[in-house]
Amino acid sequence: MKLLEEKIRKEGIVKEGNVLKVDAFLNHQMDVELFHEMGQEWKRLFEGRKINKILTIEASGIGIACVAAGVFHVPVVFAKKTASINLDGEMFTSKVESFTKKKVFDIIVSKKFLGPDDHILIIDDFLANGCAVMGLIDLINESGATLEGVGIAIEKGFQQGGKLIRDRGIQLESLAIVESMNADTGEIIFR
């Protein structure tokens, strides 16, 4: 998606350790008009799929998923990384390692929001090693729901996540795939 690639080139900052900082428009301050365009593109890419819910993981994927859900006219469910006293009933759980936080989280979704009648589209902001998406897929499988596909804003094509998901035969639609980036020059090359 050229619009997203242009935004990344203009406002993204490459940092050491293969970190692409896009907090000016994606995951701290949010460009909702851009999110709407992204949602429309995913709607086109997943046309014909029977999607009745979007699933994401807290926190950075929630904004994108909500705007995309408005385009799809479906609800959003997000996997929580921390249990709280207002969570009740039975839960689906999985473990996820965060690329940026270098920490393993237990993610949880209430069984009342995910079940065998659901056809799920996963939406998230980044795909690096694939840990978050694989954790969400585990929750979907555990619930008996059907995975219809995965929509990612920015995929780091030089890391294993995209290959891991595509090798499982899952439709993965990343709107911008970064082939390489250089922290010294700030250069970002897209696939």
N, C-alpha and C positions, 0 to 999 in steps of 0.2 A: 504494500500500500504506500504509494509515493508520498502522500500527505504525511503519514507517520514518519517515514524515513527522513523527509525534509525537516520535520520538527525535531527529530533526534539529532540530525546534523547541526541544526541551528542552536538548540538549547541543551543537548546532552553533554555530559562531561565524563570523559574516560578517566578512571582512577586506577591505581595499582591494584593488582590481584584480580584482573578481569572484571572490574566493577564498572557498570555504566550507570551514572547518576542522571536520572530523569525526573527528579523531584519538582522541577519547575512546571511540569505539565501532566505527569502521570501518577505519581504516588506520594505526593505531599500536597502541593497545589495541583488541582485537577482541571484540565481543559475539557469541560463537559461537551462542548461542541465537537471536539475531536473524538471524544468517547462515542458520541452519537454516530459519527461517520464510521467509526470502527464497528459499532453494533450493526449498522446497515450492511457493511461488508461481510460480517459473519453471517448475517441473515441470508445474503446472496450465496455465500459459500456453502452453507448448510441447508440450502433450499431442498425441500423434499424429505428432510428428516423430521420425524415425529417428536419434536422437542416440547416437553411440558414443564421443565424446570431447568434453571441454570444453577450450577454448583461451583463455588469458589472457596478459597481459604482466606481467613483473615490475615492481614488487614488490607494490604495494598490492592488485592483483587476486587474488593467489595465495590468500590466506586465504578469501575469499568463494568463489572457484572450487572450492577443495578441499571446502568444506562442501556446496556445491551438487552437486558430483560425487558425494558420498556419497548424496544424495537420488536422483540419476539412476542410481547404480550404474555409473559409467563413470570412466575415468582422466582426469587433468588433464595437459595439456601447457602449459608456459608459455614464451613467447618471452623469450629472454635479451637483455639490453641490452649485455652485454659478453662478449667471447670469453674463454675460459679454456683452460688447458692440458688440462683433462679433456674438452673437446669434441673429438670426432674424427669423421671421415667427412664426407660432403657435407651442406651446410646450405642451407636456404631463407633468404633475407635480404630485408629491406625497411627503409626509412627512416621514422622516426617523430619528430615534433616534440612535445616535452612542454610542455603548457600551463603547469604550475606551475614546471618547471625552466628553461623558455625555452632548451632545448637540443635538438639533433637527435641521435637515437640510431640506430645500426644495430641492428635486432632480428633474432635468429636462432633457428631451430628446426632440429634435426637431421632429415634426410630419413627417418631410421628411425622417427620418431614421428608423421609426417603423410604420408598418401598417398591415392591414388584411392579406396580402400575406406572412407575415414573420412567420417562425417557429423558436422559440427562445430557446437557451440553456443559462441559467444564470450560470456564473462562478464567484466565489469570493474566497478570501483568507480565511476568517473565518466565521463561523456560531456560534453565541452565543445565543442571544434571538430571532433572526430571523427578526429583524426590517428591515435591509437592503434588504434582500431577499423579504420580504413582500411588501416593497415599490416598488421594481422592478416588482413584480407580478402585483401590482396595475397599473403600467405604461403599462405593456403588455396587461392587461385586457382593459384598457382605449383605447388602440390603435386598439384593435380587432385582434391582433396577437395571435398565438397559442404558449403556453408554452409547450416545449417538455421535460424539466427537469431542474434540478439544480445540478451543480457540485461545490463542496466545497473542498478546500485543507484541512483545519483543522476544524473539528466540535467539539465544547465543548459539549459532550454528556450529561453532568450533568446540562446543561441549557436547556431551553424549545424550542429553535428554531427548532431543528431537528424534534421533536414530532409535533410541530405546522404545519410544512410543510408536513410531512408524513401523518398526519391525514387528510389533504386535498386531499390525493390521488395522490400527485405529486411525480414523481420519483426523489429522492434525493440520490446522490452518493457522499459521503464524503470520501476522500482518507485516512484520519486519523481521528479517533474519540477518543478524550481524555475522558476517563471515570472519572479520578480524577487527581488532581495535588496538590502538597504540596509546598508552598513557603518556609517553614522552611527547608525541606530536599532536595528540588529540584526534588523530585520524580514525574514522569509522568507515569500514567497507561493508556493503550489503551484498547479499547473494542475489 
